[in-house]
Amino acid sequence: MAPAGYYLAGIEVACGYRQRGVARSLTEARLSWIAQRASTAWCVVNAQNTASLALHRALGFEELARAPRFGTVVFNGGSGLLLSKEVVSSRGPAKAQV
């Protein structure tokens, strides 16, 4: 089961703009937003999505679990990975999630 918290959800970059850092910049901005609200960011990724896995691993996400589904997200024909990353706010300690 996926824990409660703030999850990153899909980013799709148009073909002509891929490999230019767009997804990384957007993901870093979302991580900054999460850091103002919680100490951990979560992500569920299809195990076959190598581009997303490479991005999240480069940003420090670690794999916690593999399963055919997490919550309501079902991975047909494969499995999903539950990833997490501790985030730190540049404005001080993160606020606890209620």
Backbone as a ProteinNet text record, in pm:
[ID]
protein_1_A
[PRIMARY]
MAPAGYYLAGIEVACGYRQRGVARSLTEARLSWIAQRASTAWCVVNAQNTASLALHRALGFEELARAPRFGTVVFNGGSGLLLSKEVVSSRGPAKAQV
[TERTIARY]
84.5	0	88.7	49	124.8	89.3	188.5	161.6	98.9	32.5	-23.5	90.8	68.3	169.7	155	256.2	257.8	329.1	257.1	309.5	330.9	442.7	464.6	384.6	317.8	243.1	299.2	260.3	319.3	351.1	461.5	502.4	528.1	470.8	499.8	553.5	672.2	738.5	725.7	686.2	672.2	804.2	794.3	913.1	1023.3	990.3	1090.6	1161.8	1113.1	1171.8	1235.5	1237.8	1296.3	1448.1	1506.6	1651.1	1706.6	1623.5	1666.4	1652.7	1617	1605.7	1469.3	1370.7	1237.6	1175.6	1173.9	1114.8	1189.3	1320.2	1398.6	1364.2	1356.9	1323	1184.4	1087.4	952	948.2	1021.3	1023.5	1092.4	1200.1	1267.6	1175.6	1097.1	1002.5	894.8	846.5	745	803.3	928.3	993.3	1008.5	1038.5	1049.2	914.1	807.5	672	641.9	673.1	649	730.1	853.6	941.9	885.5	799.1	735.3	620.9	582.9	465.7	490.5	600.4	627.8	777	819.6	961.5	995.2	891.7	913.6	829.2	889.1	817.4	806.5	694.5	667.7	641.8	661	635.6	609.6	514.6	488.7	513.9	600.9	644.9	633.8	592.2	592.6	737.6	764.7	900.7	961.2	877	926.1	952.8	922.6	942.6	1084.6	1177.9	1319.5	1355.8	1291.4	1322.6	1281.8	1162.4	1115.9	1200.9	1234	1318.5	1456	1514.3	1645.6	1638.2	1534.4	1517.5	1503.3	1414.9	1390.9	1513.4	1582.6	1704.2	1812	1823.2	1921.8	1890.4	1763	1722.2	1725.6	1768.5	1786.1	1673.2	1577.4	1469.7	1523.2	1468.5	1507.8	1386	1407.5	1299.5	1268.8	1140.2	1096.5	1020.2	947.9	866.9	833	799.7	750	619.8	522.5	393.5	316.3	218.4	137.2	39.2	19.8	-66.8	-28.7	-48.5	-33.2	-158.8	-234.9	-361.7	-449.5	-493.9	-580.6	-503.7	-370.8	-288.4	-250.9	-296.2	-269.9	-173.6	-73.9	26.3	0.4	-74.2	-105.1	20.2	47.8	161.3	295.7	297.8	425.4	405.4	501	489	524.9	484.7	515.9	618.8	685.8	783.7	735.9	744.8	718.2	852.6	867.5	992.4	968.5	1072.7	1062.2	1193.1	1181.6	1297.8	1269.9	1367.4	1357.3	1383	1299.8	1314.7	1336.5	1414.9	1446.5	1414.1	1342.6	1306.9	1425.6	1442.7	1547.6	1506.5	1381	1330.3	1326.7	1387.9	1388.1	1320.2	1289.5	1231.9	1097.8	1073.4	946.8	834.1	716.5	599.9	549.3	504.2	451.1	318.3	295	168.8	67	-53.1	-158.6	-245.4
-118.2	0	124.1	221.3	346.2	435	489.9	576.8	709.5	773.9	906.7	1005.9	1109.7	1212.1	1282.6	1358.1	1432.4	1350	1323	1240.7	1324.5	1300.6	1357.9	1274.3	1340.2	1269.7	1312	1240.3	1247.7	1383	1384.8	1496.2	1434.6	1495.5	1450.8	1570.4	1555.3	1662.8	1632.4	1732.8	1716.9	1669.2	1583	1520.6	1620.1	1732.1	1828.3	1899.7	1881.9	1951.2	1855.6	1728.5	1630.3	1643.1	1595.5	1597.3	1739.4	1834.2	1973.1	2018.4	1926.7	1960.6	2012.2	2006.6	2057	1975.5	1844.4	1759.9	1774.6	1784	1801.2	1933.5	2041.8	2172.3	2171.3	2113.4	2105.1	2018.3	1908.3	1819.4	1886.4	1957.7	2029.8	2136.4	2204.9	2305.3	2238.9	2124.2	2052.5	2001.3	1957.1	1913.1	2028.6	2145.1	2263.3	2294.3	2282.8	2304.6	2203.8	2077	1972.3	1999.9	2043.8	2068.2	2173.4	2260.7	2360.3	2299.8	2175.4	2114.2	1980.1	1916.1	1781.7	1753.2	1647.4	1611.8	1501.9	1443.4	1335.7	1357.6	1334.1	1334.8	1190.1	1156.7	1020.6	1020.8	905.5	890.9	743.5	716.9	581	582.7	492.9	491.3	349.9	338.8	210.1	163.3	39.5	-14.1	-11.1	-2.4	1.4	143.3	243.2	383.3	426	389.4	412.1	560	644.6	787.9	846.7	812.6	863.8	810.3	683.1	624.2	690.6	715.6	780.2	920.4	994.7	1129.7	1125.6	1041.7	1036.9	986.7	890.4	842.8	950.9	1025.2	1134.1	1242.9	1256.8	1356	1301.1	1175.9	1119.9	1033.8	999.6	910.6	769	698	558.9	469.7	349.5	251.8	191.9	188.2	128.4	-1.1	-12	-131.8	-146	-271.2	-303.5	-379	-347.6	-416.1	-395.7	-483	-465.6	-348.7	-296.6	-181.3	-110.4	19.7	100.9	185.8	166.8	237.6	207.6	309.7	291.9	283.4	294.6	288.1	142.6	90.1	-48.5	-49.2	-135.7	-146	-272.4	-259.9	-373.7	-416.4	-544.6	-597	-565.7	-528.6	-497.1	-466.3	-398.5	-361.2	-214.6	-163.4	-25.3	-19.5	93	114.8	229.8	211.8	318.7	380.1	509.1	580	688.9	721.4	832.7	908.9	1032.6	1119.4	1212.2	1223.9	1322.7	1459.4	1556.2	1690.8	1789.2	1891.6	1992.5	2128.3	2207.3	2341	2434.3	2521.8	2622.7	2734.7	2734	2834.6	2785	2671.6	2618.7	2483.1	2433.9	2300.8	2290.3	2174.9	2151	2144.1	2187.8	2181	2037.6	1995.4	1859.8	1850	1737.4	1713.1	1667.4	1720.2	1685.3	1577.2
0	0	0	-75.5	-83.4	36.2	103	218.2	176	269.8	244.4	229	153	135.2	2.8	-33.6	-159.1	-265	-374.2	-482.5	-608	-674.2	-805.9	-904.7	-995.6	-1099.1	-1234.6	-1336.5	-1468.5	-1528.1	-1594.9	-1680.8	-1817.5	-1918	-2054.1	-2131	-2183.1	-2256.9	-2406.1	-2483	-2627.8	-2688.1	-2786.9	-2847.4	-2882.2	-2939.9	-2982.5	-2868.8	-2745.6	-2630	-2529.3	-2561.3	-2470.2	-2466.3	-2356.6	-2335.1	-2325.3	-2281.7	-2263.8	-2118.5	-2030.2	-1888.9	-1845.5	-1935.1	-1902.3	-1788.5	-1801	-1697	-1564.5	-1571.6	-1448.6	-1379.6	-1456.6	-1398.2	-1335.6	-1405	-1350.4	-1225.2	-1226	-1109.9	-991.9	-1016.2	-907.5	-847.5	-931	-880.8	-795.5	-838.3	-760	-629.2	-630.1	-506.7	-408.4	-459.7	-374.8	-310	-386.2	-334.1	-224	-248.9	-148.7	-22.6	-38.3	76.8	171.8	121.8	207.3	288.4	257.2	317.4	385	349.8	401.7	394.8	459.3	458.2	357.4	296.3	200.9	76.3	-38.5	-165.7	-212.3	-272.7	-319.1	-468.4	-529.1	-671.9	-700.8	-787.4	-835.1	-985.1	-1030.5	-1170.6	-1225.7	-1350.4	-1417.5	-1429.1	-1394.6	-1397.5	-1537.2	-1640.2	-1777.8	-1828.2	-1747.2	-1787.7	-1750.9	-1835.5	-1805.8	-1796.6	-1877.4	-1872.6	-1737.2	-1690.7	-1561.6	-1447.4	-1453.2	-1348.3	-1344.5	-1460.5	-1465.3	-1405.5	-1437.8	-1383.9	-1232.3	-1182.6	-1038.2	-961.8	-1016.2	-949.5	-948.2	-1057.1	-1063.6	-960.4	-925	-826.3	-683.3	-668.3	-535	-483.6	-567.6	-524.5	-509	-412.2	-387.9	-396.7	-449.4	-461.5	-324.8	-291.1	-165.5	-185.6	-297.4	-319.3	-466.6	-503.4	-637.9	-620.8	-705.8	-697.1	-826.8	-854.4	-974.4	-961.5	-837.3	-815.6	-686.4	-684.6	-564	-554.4	-449.5	-436.7	-556.4	-625.2	-741.8	-873	-867	-988.1	-1013.9	-1128.6	-1166.2	-1284.2	-1278.9	-1384.1	-1464.3	-1573.7	-1659	-1735	-1735.2	-1809.5	-1747.1	-1622.5	-1558.9	-1412.7	-1356.5	-1216	-1200.2	-1087.3	-1055.2	-945	-937.3	-831.5	-744.8	-614.9	-520.5	-485.6	-513.3	-488.8	-384.7	-309.1	-215.2	-209.4	-161.3	-145.9	-28.5	59.2	166.7	105.1	138.7	83.6	197.5	169.5	269.1	211	285.8	241.7	255.2	157.7	167.9	262.9	307.2	399.4	543.4	569.2	704.9	708.8	829	842.1	769	713.8	645.9	748.9	707.8	795.3	797.7	913.8	925.7	852	787.5	718.7	820.4	812.1	906.7	850.8
[MASK]
++++++++++++++++++++++++++++++++++++++++++++++++++++++++++++++++++++++++++++++++++++++++++++++++++

